[in-house]
Amino acid sequence: MSDQQQPKKRPGVCIPWEEKRKELPEIAGDAELVKRVWEETDALAYTYVWHCLVSF
């Protein structure tokens, strides 16, 4: 294992909002709405990957 450890992610998260926010341009509208939608979509992606892993 390398000397640099990756930061731990919360369970049920593929890409945390804090990490994704750095990639996005300034949000002109409701930033909390964008965050909520991102987190819900990310949770669905995590569930899909987990389901594929245990189902096959």
Secondary structure, 3 states (H helix, E strand, C coil): CCCCCCCCCCCCCCCCHHHHHCCCCCCCCCHHHHHHHHHHHHHHHHHHHHHHHHHC
